[in-house]
Amino acid sequence: MNQIQPKINNVVTGNIDFNQKEVEKHLKVVLQKYQGIIVTPETVADCKKTRADLNKIKGEIEDFRKDGKKQLSAPIDAFEKKCKALASLVTEVKVPLEEQINAFEDKKKQEKLVFARKTKQALIDEYGFTDKQAEEIIIESKYGNLSATKKSVEDDLRMQAEVLKEKIQAEKKRKNDLIKILESKNAHYDNKLPIEFLDNMMELDTADIVIKIDQQLELLNRKQEVEQSEPPEGQKQAHRATKNNSEGHRVAKVNLTLTGEYRALRLIMDFIDSNGVAKDIESKEWV
């Protein structure tokens, strides 16, 4: 359409001339008799009839207006229909071309994303990242843009790899520092925590990890101290007997042979134990 452009040859401005003044004069005369009407119980029926007459007059005017508008709109509707027909001719040619362009661009996008994934894998191999670590290198959707160059994609992915490398090194140094702290604290205790204790702690702050190391070492060794401090039952009895003797009580040794039901004998044994009397059971016989 470089040579022939659409142009409007003639426009006739819509102008409907009707007997507006004559109708207006007549309406004023007709409506004058309806002004100032007062609705009362006696006149309500007639007032409703008057309202219906007024609605009829107004309806006739509205119908006249709509009919005039329709006549004026007809040329506009015809004009729009002709223009849309011309546009549809262009659409018939444009759609197949547009489909091919979209297919071409989708193909290029996929090629660029494939290049990005290959570049990422090459960086993973180069830096020696594990599969879990490599998850932090992101293939962004912008890598598929037609404006994205191979160099920009390579630079961006390498920057991500460098950031990840520094993060891993920092975590490794942090763990080594924590191992030294753990070994230093282990040196003060008999029961020691294994290095593996740190494996599930690395998500915590360093200060919190140190606190947990202290707490676990204290708990582990306090339990051992309690177990070691408990003497055997025979030593407990001897200790109680010795204590009683040291308090000035006379100590006697009595040989007894007890015969009776198990329950009764058990009560006697408990009484002996609770009063600090040492006992030596040579044998038990059931008779």
Secondary structure, 3 states (H helix, E strand, C coil): CCCCCCCCCCCCCCCCCCCHHHHHHHHHHHHHCCCCCCCCCCCHHHHHHHHHHHHHHHHHHHHHHHHHHHHHHHHHHHHHHHHHHHHHHHHHHHHHHHHHHHHHHHHHHHHHHHHHHHHHHHHHHHHCCCHHHHCCCCCCHHHHCCCCCHHHHHHHHHHHHHHHHHHHHHHHHHHHHHHHHHHHHHCCCCCCCCHHHHCCCCCCCHHHHHHHHHHHHHHHHHHHHHHHHCCCHHHHHHHHHHHHHHCCCCCCCCCCCCCCCHHHHHHHHHHHHHCCCCCCCCCCCCC
